[in-house]
Amino acid sequence: MTLAPLRILLALIALVPPPSFGQNDDDDDDRPRTSARPASPTPAAAADHPHSPTATNATAAAPSAGHVRLSPEQQRAAGIAVQVLTETRQRPEFSAYARVADIQPLLNLATRLRALQAERTVSRTTLGASQKALERTAKLHKEDAASARSLQQAQAQQAGDAARAAAAEQQLAILRTEALQQWGATLAGWAFSPSHPTLERLLLRQDVLVELALPPERTMPAGTEQIRLARQGDKRHTVEGRLVSAAPRTGDITQGETWFAVAPADALRTGMRLDAWVPTEADAVAGVEFPVEAVLWRSGKPWVYLQIDDDRFERRLIPAYTDHGARWFVGTGVAPGDRLVINGAQLLLSEEFRGQIPAEDDD
């Protein structure tokens, strides 16, 4: 081949445009991609809904959400279930730390209290008897019917009984101070009561006593009555705790405020560390609540599907949520009146992206 034809051939090759490499194959890209095979039954149906992923302008119209169509018959066959969202209001919460307390020291305190109360009763009875004996002996001695020695013995007996009664009262006072220092007025009152119902439930292991430690920068909101508790942050299995009183001592978890609460025993054991959630003083916010089964995760973000009409579903991002374990509270992204898919979201996601995979025989 001569040099001139070779130059002509190279020039023609340079004029040919490079081939297109198609869409990005990264599975983590959530943006719907225009495919060679339409996802809907007919191209006309896609044209009727310009936001459908089968439309030619789908990527520009809905870059952060996708749409999918299923006929009512297909929905029934797939087991798609929808729930109409209703408004609910909820106060924000903050996290705290908790531990199931050992109530044995409180029980020991109650036992000592019972013993001292019995001793005080005996000493008071004895003192009353010796006081009457002294008065009787003094009267007889005045009438020369009793000796001076008998009077001295009666006086000594009465003095001893009075000292023992005073000692019993002092020991009870010391025990009360000890109880107040360790447990506070409310729990000390349980111990001082002959048969307090809450203490009885603790004794029977129907309830457990929980020590709650707030973060150092937090304080217990006024009027708080209930808290939520869970093991290892498992919000799916929380139990309601009833706030009892402030604790007089700072715990070993944080240097913040400490409180006592009572919760059903269930699977809680003495010494077990728990996570706690305390409602704040902020005003309740409006939102919706739905089961966590409605949520699907893609690219590390939570999504849900909403039914837009009889046969069309839209994937919607949940920008923020409050996790209550089995249920989520959401203030933005979805709204009351929306028809949320609570069963079959994963199937809809598969159907949405199935239609975006090019056919094997497409060029």
Secondary structure, 3 states (H helix, E strand, C coil): CCHHHHHHHHHHHHHCCCCCCCCCCCCCCCCCCCCCCCCCCCHHHHHHCCCCCCCCCHHHHCCCCCEEECCHHHHHHHCCEEEECCEEEECCEEEEEEEECCCHHHHHHHHHHHHHHHHHHHHHHHHHHHHHHHHHHHHHHHCCCCCHHHHHHHHHHHHHHHHHHHHHHHHHHHHHHHHHHHHHHHHHHHHHCCCCHHHHHHHCCCEEEEEEECCCCCCCCCCCCEEEEEHHHCHHHCEEEEEEEECCCCCCCCCCCEEEEEEECCCCCCCCEEEEEEECCCCCEEEEEEEHHHCEEECCEEEEEEECCCCEEEEEECCCCEECCCEEEECCCCCCCCEEEEECHHHHHHHHHHCCCCCCCCC
